[in-house]
Amino acid sequence: MADKFQKLASRFGKLLLPSNKYNVEKSAVNFYFTYSPEPAQPLPRDPKWTSAEEAVSCIKSGDTVFLGGAASTPIPLIQAMTKHGLEKKLKNVSVCHIHTEGKAEYTAPECEGIFRSTSFFMAGNVRKAVAEGRSDCVPIFLSEIHYLFDRKVIQPDVAIIQVSPPDEHGFCSLGTSVDIVRSAIASSKIIIAQVNKNMPRTFGDALVHQSHFDYAVQLDMDLPEHGGNPPSANETKIGEFIAQELVEDGATLQMGIGALPDAVLSKLTNHKDLGIHSEMFSVGVIDLVKRGCVTNNKKTINKGKIISSFLIGTKPLYDFVNNNPLIEMRTCAYTNHTSVIAQNPKMTAINSCIEVDITGQVVSDSIGTRMYSGFGGQVDFIRGAGEGLDGKGKPIIAMQSTNEKTGESKITPFLKPGAGVVTTRAHVHYVVTEYGIAYLFGKSLRQRAHALINISHPQHRESLEKAAYDRLKVMPSA
């Protein structure tokens, strides 16, 4: 029976040995216990506590490796993986991930042929490699990345993640990144975990049992930080427009990170009963919670809870979410599912972009032919807010009217050649710049052009109007 049990377990890449701490006879464990890929299910085994170098030595040529991302990027383990690949002269190791922090050394020219990265959402550390053809990117909704693992489109041999230390029951927390990590580790044959005492302990779908880790590496380090810079005058004006004109009391908010979301949040201090349902949120939420502006008590689902999927910000944000039962970290399959989003009252989704043409097409992942980021959750939330069951959702695209570096208008007659449409003109309801709000829902092309030109930078309006006439063969008109 024991041999049969171990053969069954080996199909999942796990060697399940009963641990003495369970005080269960071996025969009983072998008979009753079957392997479960559910990461919260305790297994009768313990991880091997070891060094980063020994842990990554299990990676071999032809493997597929999943990396945790955002603030949970296991940077020391990734550095060890890169060194291992170079020293052992590995070949054709596929590395998949969403946005990661650090230098991403595995995308360097000297690693070509050893590692090839595939991004489901790009960060700045891989853009050069993608532009030069050494790495790949996949256009995909954040809400659907889990399907790649669940449907075995991608089958990771090794997952490298970061977690908080185990509690007295052996449970660790995925901390700042649940997102797609939970699906990835449930599908991986081998799991390597960096255990970091500075990783916040979060709840919801974040809890995983240490018995699922094959290797555990104790490496304490500060988490990467982003944001905290004050908004510009233009960003402040955009924040005022959104807060004063579009966000109602009792609304549920989705926003990203950066000066623009913080500008919106800073103008909401007189609002009441706001809720948060967002794939991520920033430090600006903390003040609204302390002031009693964010209560989540108008929600029809997840009442009283802030719902998020991943976080990257500053240390005050990490301290705020640590051991805080107000926060529930959920998978992107949940937070970004349009049917879930649509249930939230007055769902107000605030997203940014790279450019918008005069018909309302939104480019968010590329600058011309150059890939810049990814689809992320923009379409998930824009559509979820548009489908709000109470009919009061507000899908918002917010941006400055011009490119700060070049002075070019971000409202354009035509999209740049090669630019990809992320959010279609049928999805878009509101576009906001520092010059006002354009409401596009139900409007014709000439009406859309009129509304968008009116919120463009004044120095570009005349040329935009002429270009709109040349394109549409009719003057833009309300």
C-alpha positions as CSV (number, residue, x, y, z in Angstrom):
1,M,0.0,0.0,0.0
2,A,2.9,2.4,0.8
3,D,4.5,1.9,-2.6
4,K,1.1,2.4,-4.3
5,F,0.6,5.6,-2.4
6,Q,4.1,7.0,-3.2
7,K,3.6,6.2,-6.9
8,L,0.3,8.1,-6.9
9,A,2.0,11.0,-5.1
10,S,4.9,11.0,-7.5
11,R,2.5,11.8,-10.4
12,F,2.3,15.3,-8.9
13,G,6.0,15.6,-8.3
14,K,5.6,15.3,-4.6
15,L,7.2,12.7,-2.2
16,L,4.7,12.5,0.7
17,L,6.3,11.2,3.8
18,P,4.4,11.2,7.1
19,S,5.8,13.5,9.7
20,N,6.2,12.5,13.3
21,K,4.6,15.7,14.4
22,Y,1.2,14.4,13.3
23,N,1.4,11.4,15.7
24,V,-0.3,9.3,13.1
25,E,0.8,5.7,12.3
26,K,2.4,5.4,8.9
27,S,-0.1,2.8,7.7
28,A,-3.0,5.1,8.6
29,V,-1.5,8.0,6.6
30,N,-0.7,5.8,3.6
31,F,-4.3,4.5,3.6
32,Y,-6.3,7.6,4.1
33,F,-4.2,10.5,2.8
34,T,-4.2,11.4,-0.9
35,Y,-2.2,14.3,-2.5
36,S,-4.1,17.5,-2.9
37,P,-2.8,20.4,-5.0
38,E,-4.9,22.8,-2.9
39,P,-2.2,25.0,-1.3
40,A,-4.1,25.4,2.0
41,Q,-4.4,21.6,2.6
42,P,-1.8,20.4,5.1
43,L,0.2,17.5,3.8
44,P,2.2,14.9,5.9
45,R,5.6,16.3,4.8
46,D,8.0,19.1,5.6
47,P,9.9,21.4,3.2
48,K,13.7,21.1,2.9
49,W,15.2,24.2,4.5
50,T,18.2,25.0,2.5
51,S,20.2,27.7,0.6
52,A,19.1,29.5,-2.5
53,E,21.8,27.8,-4.5
54,E,20.8,24.3,-3.5
55,A,17.1,25.1,-4.0
56,V,17.4,26.3,-7.6
57,S,19.7,23.4,-8.5
58,C,16.6,21.4,-9.3
59,I,16.0,23.5,-12.4
60,K,17.2,21.7,-15.5
61,S,17.2,22.3,-19.3
62,G,13.8,22.5,-20.9
63,D,12.0,23.3,-17.6
64,T,9.3,25.9,-17.3
65,V,9.7,28.2,-14.2
66,F,7.1,30.4,-12.8
67,L,8.2,33.5,-10.8
68,G,6.1,35.4,-8.3
69,G,6.0,39.1,-9.0
70,A,5.3,42.7,-7.8
71,A,6.5,43.3,-4.2
72,S,6.7,39.6,-3.7
73,T,9.3,39.1,-6.4
74,P,11.8,36.6,-4.9
75,I,14.9,38.5,-6.1
76,P,17.7,36.5,-4.4
77,L,16.3,33.2,-5.7
78,I,16.0,34.6,-9.2
79,Q,19.6,35.8,-9.0
80,A,20.6,32.3,-7.9
81,M,18.5,30.7,-10.7
82,T,20.4,32.9,-13.3
83,K,23.8,32.0,-11.9
84,H,22.8,28.3,-11.9
85,G,21.7,28.5,-15.5
86,L,25.0,30.1,-16.6
87,E,27.2,27.8,-14.6
88,K,25.5,24.6,-15.6
89,K,25.0,25.8,-19.2
90,L,21.3,25.0,-19.2
91,K,19.3,25.3,-22.4
92,N,15.8,26.4,-23.2
93,V,14.5,27.2,-19.7
94,S,11.1,29.1,-20.1
95,V,10.5,31.7,-17.4
96,C,6.9,33.1,-17.0
97,H,5.6,35.8,-14.8
98,I,3.6,39.0,-14.5
99,H,5.3,42.3,-13.5
100,T,8.5,41.6,-11.5
101,E,11.0,43.7,-9.6
102,G,14.7,43.7,-9.8
103,K,17.1,43.6,-12.8
104,A,15.7,40.4,-14.4
105,E,19.2,39.2,-15.2
106,Y,17.8,36.1,-16.9
107,T,16.8,38.4,-19.8
108,A,20.4,39.7,-20.4
109,P,22.1,39.0,-23.8
110,E,24.5,36.4,-22.2
111,C,21.5,34.4,-21.1
112,E,20.0,34.0,-24.6
113,G,19.5,30.3,-25.3
114,I,19.6,29.6,-21.5
115,F,16.4,31.4,-20.4
116,R,13.5,32.9,-22.4
117,S,11.1,35.1,-20.5
118,T,7.4,35.2,-21.1
119,S,5.5,38.2,-19.5
120,F,1.8,38.2,-19.0
121,F,2.2,41.8,-18.0
122,M,5.5,43.6,-18.6
123,A,7.6,45.7,-16.3
124,G,10.5,48.0,-17.3
125,N,13.1,45.3,-16.5
126,V,12.1,43.2,-19.5
127,R,11.1,45.8,-22.1
128,K,14.5,45.9,-23.7
129,A,14.7,42.2,-24.0
130,V,11.2,42.0,-25.6
131,A,12.1,44.9,-28.0
132,E,15.2,43.0,-29.0
133,G,13.4,39.7,-29.5
134,R,15.0,37.8,-26.6
135,S,11.8,37.7,-24.6
136,D,8.1,37.3,-25.2
137,C,4.9,38.9,-24.0
138,V,1.4,37.6,-24.0
139,P,-1.7,39.8,-24.5
140,I,-4.1,38.5,-21.9
141,F,-6.6,39.8,-19.4
142,L,-5.5,39.6,-15.8
143,S,-8.7,37.7,-15.0
144,E,-7.8,34.9,-17.5
145,I,-4.2,34.2,-16.8
146,H,-5.1,31.5,-14.3
147,Y,-6.7,29.6,-17.2
148,L,-3.2,29.1,-18.6
149,F,-2.3,26.9,-15.6
150,D,-5.7,25.5,-14.9
151,R,-6.1,24.3,-18.5
152,K,-2.5,23.2,-18.8
153,V,-1.7,25.6,-21.6
154,I,1.4,26.3,-19.4
155,Q,2.6,23.6,-17.0
156,P,5.3,24.9,-14.6
157,D,7.9,22.4,-13.5
158,V,9.1,24.8,-10.8
159,A,7.5,27.8,-9.1
160,I,9.6,30.3,-7.2
161,I,7.7,32.4,-4.8
162,Q,8.0,34.5,-1.6
163,V,6.0,34.0,1.6
164,S,5.7,35.1,5.2
165,P,7.1,32.8,7.9
166,P,4.9,29.8,8.9
167,D,2.7,30.2,12.0
168,E,2.3,27.6,14.7
169,H,0.1,25.5,12.4
170,G,2.5,25.7,9.4
171,F,0.6,28.2,7.4
172,C,2.5,30.9,5.5
173,S,0.9,33.8,3.6
174,L,1.5,34.9,0.0
175,G,1.4,38.4,1.5
176,T,1.4,41.1,-1.1
177,S,0.8,38.9,-4.2
178,V,-2.0,36.3,-4.5
179,D,-2.9,37.3,-8.0
180,I,-2.0,34.4,-10.3
181,V,0.5,32.8,-7.8
182,R,-2.1,30.5,-6.2
183,S,-3.0,28.9,-9.6
184,A,0.6,28.6,-10.6
185,I,1.7,26.8,-7.5
186,A,-1.3,24.5,-7.6
187,S,0.0,23.4,-11.1
188,S,3.7,23.2,-10.4
189,K,5.6,20.1,-9.7
190,I,8.2,21.7,-7.5
191,I,7.7,24.8,-5.3
192,I,10.6,26.9,-4.0
193,A,9.7,29.5,-1.3
194,Q,11.7,32.4,-0.1
195,V,10.5,32.8,3.5
196,N,10.9,36.5,4.5
197,K,10.0,37.9,8.0
198,N,9.3,41.3,6.3
199,M,6.5,39.8,4.1
200,P,3.2,41.0,5.4
201,R,0.8,38.3,6.6
202,T,-2.4,38.7,4.7
203,F,-5.7,36.8,4.6
204,G,-8.3,35.6,2.1
205,D,-6.8,33.4,-0.6
206,A,-3.3,34.2,0.7
207,L,-2.8,31.3,3.1
208,V,-0.7,28.3,2.0
209,H,0.7,25.5,4.0
210,Q,4.5,25.0,4.2
211,S,4.1,21.3,3.5
212,H,3.5,22.2,-0.2
213,F,7.0,23.7,-0.5
214,D,9.7,21.3,-1.7
215,Y,12.4,23.8,-0.7
216,A,12.3,26.7,1.7
217,V,14.9,29.4,1.9
218,Q,15.1,31.8,4.8
219,L,16.1,35.2,3.3
220,D,14.9,38.3,5.1
221,M,14.9,41.5,3.1
222,D,12.9,44.7,2.6
223,L,10.2,44.6,0.0
224,P,10.6,46.7,-3.2
225,E,8.9,50.1,-2.9
226,H,7.1,52.3,-5.4
227,G,5.1,55.5,-5.3
228,G,5.0,58.1,-2.6
229,N,5.8,61.0,-5.0
230,P,3.4,64.0,-4.8
231,P,1.1,64.5,-7.8
232,S,1.8,67.2,-10.3
233,A,-0.6,70.2,-10.8
234,N,-2.2,68.4,-13.8
235,E,-2.6,65.2,-11.9
236,T,-4.1,67.1,-9.0
237,K,-6.6,68.7,-11.3
238,I,-7.6,65.3,-12.8
239,G,-8.0,64.0,-9.3
240,E,-10.4,66.9,-8.5
241,F,-12.5,66.3,-11.6
242,I,-12.9,62.6,-10.8
243,A,-13.5,63.0,-7.1
244,Q,-15.9,65.9,-7.3
245,E,-17.8,65.0,-10.5
246,L,-17.8,61.2,-10.8
247,V,-17.2,59.5,-7.4
248,E,-20.4,59.3,-5.4
249,D,-20.9,58.5,-1.7
250,G,-21.2,54.8,-1.3
251,A,-19.2,54.0,-4.5
252,T,-16.8,51.1,-4.7
253,L,-13.4,52.1,-6.2
254,Q,-10.8,50.4,-8.3
255,M,-7.6,52.2,-9.0
256,G,-3.9,51.4,-9.6
257,I,-0.7,52.8,-8.2
258,G,1.0,56.1,-8.8
259,A,0.5,59.8,-8.5
260,L,-2.8,59.9,-10.4
261,P,-4.7,57.4,-8.2
262,D,-3.2,59.1,-5.1
263,A,-4.4,62.4,-6.5
264,V,-8.0,61.0,-6.7
265,L,-7.8,59.5,-3.2
266,S,-6.5,62.7,-1.7
267,K,-9.6,64.5,-2.9
268,L,-12.1,62.1,-1.3
269,T,-11.8,63.1,2.3
270,N,-15.4,64.4,2.4
271,H,-16.9,61.3,0.9
272,K,-18.8,58.7,2.9
273,D,-19.2,54.9,2.9
274,L,-16.7,54.3,0.1
275,G,-15.6,50.7,-0.7
276,I,-12.5,49.2,-2.3
277,H,-12.6,46.3,-4.8
278,S,-9.4,46.6,-6.8
279,E,-6.7,44.3,-8.2
280,M,-4.3,46.6,-6.3
281,F,-4.5,49.8,-4.2
282,S,-2.1,52.4,-2.9
283,V,-1.1,54.1,0.3
284,G,-3.7,56.8,-0.3
285,V,-6.4,54.4,0.9
286,I,-4.9,54.3,4.5
287,D,-5.9,57.9,5.3
288,L,-9.4,57.4,3.9
289,V,-9.8,54.3,6.2
290,K,-8.6,56.2,9.2
291,R,-11.0,59.1,8.5
292,G,-13.9,56.8,8.2
293,C,-14.4,57.6,4.5
294,V,-13.8,54.0,3.4
295,T,-16.1,51.7,5.3
296,N,-17.1,49.1,2.7
297,N,-20.5,48.8,4.4
298,K,-22.5,49.6,1.3
299,K,-21.1,46.6,-0.5
300,T,-23.5,43.8,-1.4
301,I,-20.6,41.3,-1.5
302,N,-17.5,41.2,0.7
303,K,-19.3,43.7,3.0
304,G,-16.9,45.5,5.3
305,K,-13.8,44.2,3.5
306,I,-11.2,45.8,1.3
307,I,-10.7,43.4,-1.6
308,S,-7.4,43.3,-3.5
309,S,-5.2,40.8,-5.3
310,F,-1.6,42.2,-5.2
311,L,0.2,45.2,-3.7
312,I,3.2,47.3,-4.4
313,G,3.8,50.6,-2.7
314,T,5.7,51.9,0.3
315,K,6.4,50.5,3.7
316,P,3.4,52.2,5.3
317,L,1.2,50.3,2.9
318,Y,2.9,47.0,3.8
319,D,2.6,47.7,7.5
320,F,-1.1,48.6,7.0
321,V,-2.0,45.3,5.4
322,N,0.1,43.2,7.8
323,N,-2.1,41.0,9.9
324,N,-5.1,43.2,9.1
325,P,-8.4,41.3,8.8
326,L,-9.9,44.3,7.1
327,I,-7.9,43.3,4.0
328,E,-8.7,40.2,2.0
329,M,-6.3,39.3,-0.7
330,R,-8.0,37.2,-3.4
331,T,-7.0,35.7,-6.7
332,C,-7.3,37.7,-9.9
333,A,-9.8,35.1,-11.1
334,Y,-12.1,36.5,-8.4
335,T,-11.1,40.2,-8.1
336,N,-11.1,40.8,-11.8
337,H,-14.1,38.7,-12.9
338,T,-16.6,41.0,-14.5
339,S,-19.6,39.3,-12.9
340,V,-18.0,39.9,-9.4
341,I,-17.0,43.5,-10.2
342,A,-20.5,44.3,-11.5
343,Q,-22.1,43.3,-8.2
344,N,-20.4,46.1,-6.3
345,P,-22.5,49.3,-5.8
346,K,-21.7,52.3,-7.9
347,M,-18.5,50.6,-9.2
348,T,-16.1,53.3,-10.2
349,A,-13.1,52.0,-12.2
350,I,-10.2,54.5,-12.7
351,N,-7.6,53.5,-15.2
352,S,-4.9,55.3,-17.2
353,C,-3.5,54.9,-20.7
354,I,-0.9,55.9,-23.3
355,E,-3.1,57.5,-25.9
356,V,-6.7,57.8,-27.1
357,D,-7.8,58.5,-30.6
358,I,-10.7,60.9,-31.4
359,T,-13.2,57.9,-31.7
360,G,-12.3,56.7,-28.2
361,Q,-10.0,53.8,-28.9
362,V,-7.6,53.4,-25.9
363,V,-4.0,52.2,-26.2
364,S,-2.5,51.1,-22.9
365,D,0.1,48.4,-23.5
366,S,2.3,49.8,-26.3
367,I,3.9,52.9,-27.8
368,G,3.5,52.3,-31.5
369,T,5.0,48.9,-32.2
370,R,7.0,48.9,-28.9
371,M,5.4,46.9,-26.2
372,Y,5.3,48.7,-22.9
373,S,3.2,46.9,-20.3
374,G,0.1,44.7,-20.9
375,F,-3.6,44.4,-20.7
376,G,-3.6,43.9,-17.0
377,G,-7.0,44.5,-15.3
378,Q,-8.1,47.5,-17.3
379,V,-10.7,45.8,-19.5
380,D,-11.8,43.6,-16.7
381,F,-12.8,46.6,-14.6
382,I,-13.9,48.9,-17.3
383,R,-16.3,46.3,-18.5
384,G,-17.3,45.2,-14.9
385,A,-18.1,48.8,-14.0
386,G,-20.0,49.3,-17.3
387,E,-22.1,46.2,-16.5
388,G,-22.8,47.3,-12.9
389,L,-26.0,45.6,-11.8
390,D,-27.3,48.8,-10.2
391,G,-26.8,50.7,-13.4
392,K,-24.5,53.2,-11.6
393,G,-21.1,52.0,-12.5
394,K,-18.6,54.5,-14.0
395,P,-15.8,53.2,-16.2
396,I,-13.1,56.0,-16.3
397,I,-10.0,56.4,-18.4
398,A,-7.8,59.2,-16.9
399,M,-4.7,60.7,-18.4
400,Q,-2.8,64.0,-18.8
401,S,-3.7,65.7,-22.1
402,T,-0.1,65.7,-23.3
403,N,3.1,63.7,-23.0
404,E,5.1,65.4,-20.4
405,K,8.4,64.8,-22.2
406,T,7.5,65.5,-25.8
407,G,4.5,67.8,-25.5
408,E,2.6,65.6,-28.0
409,S,-1.2,65.4,-27.5
410,K,-2.3,62.1,-26.0
411,I,-5.7,62.6,-27.8
412,T,-4.8,61.8,-31.4
413,P,-6.5,61.7,-34.8
414,F,-5.1,58.3,-35.4
415,L,-3.3,55.8,-33.2
416,K,0.4,55.4,-33.8
417,P,1.2,52.7,-36.4
418,G,1.4,49.4,-34.7
419,A,-0.2,50.5,-31.4
420,G,-2.6,48.0,-30.0
421,V,-6.1,48.8,-28.8
422,V,-6.6,47.5,-25.2
423,T,-9.9,49.1,-24.4
424,T,-12.2,49.4,-27.4
425,R,-14.3,52.6,-28.1
426,A,-17.4,50.6,-27.2
427,H,-16.0,50.0,-23.7
428,V,-15.2,53.6,-22.9
429,H,-17.7,55.8,-21.0
430,Y,-15.6,58.6,-19.4
431,V,-12.3,60.1,-20.4
432,V,-10.8,62.6,-18.0
433,T,-7.9,65.1,-18.5
434,E,-6.8,68.2,-16.6
435,Y,-9.2,70.1,-18.9
436,G,-12.4,68.2,-18.1
437,I,-14.5,65.2,-18.6
438,A,-15.6,63.7,-21.9
439,Y,-18.7,61.4,-21.7
440,L,-18.6,59.1,-24.7
441,F,-21.2,56.4,-24.0
442,G,-23.9,56.3,-26.7
443,K,-22.3,59.0,-28.8
444,S,-21.5,59.0,-32.5
445,L,-18.0,59.4,-33.9
446,R,-18.4,63.1,-34.5
447,Q,-19.8,63.6,-31.1
448,R,-17.0,61.7,-29.5
449,A,-14.4,63.7,-31.5
450,H,-16.1,66.9,-30.3
451,A,-16.1,65.8,-26.6
452,L,-12.5,64.6,-26.7
453,I,-11.1,67.7,-28.5
454,N,-12.7,69.8,-25.8
455,I,-10.6,68.1,-23.1
456,S,-7.4,68.1,-25.1
457,H,-4.7,70.7,-24.6
458,P,-5.7,74.0,-26.1
459,Q,-2.7,74.3,-28.3
460,H,-3.7,71.0,-30.1
461,R,-7.4,71.6,-30.5
462,E,-7.3,73.4,-33.8
463,S,-5.1,70.7,-35.5
464,L,-7.3,68.0,-33.9
465,E,-10.5,69.5,-35.3
466,K,-9.0,69.7,-38.8
467,A,-7.7,66.2,-38.6
468,A,-11.1,65.0,-37.3
469,Y,-12.8,66.6,-40.3
470,D,-10.4,65.0,-42.7
471,R,-11.0,61.6,-41.1
472,L,-14.8,61.8,-40.5
473,K,-15.8,64.1,-43.5
474,V,-17.9,66.0,-41.0
475,M,-17.2,68.7,-38.4
476,P,-17.0,67.4,-34.8
477,S,-20.2,68.5,-33.1
478,A,-22.1,68.0,-29.8
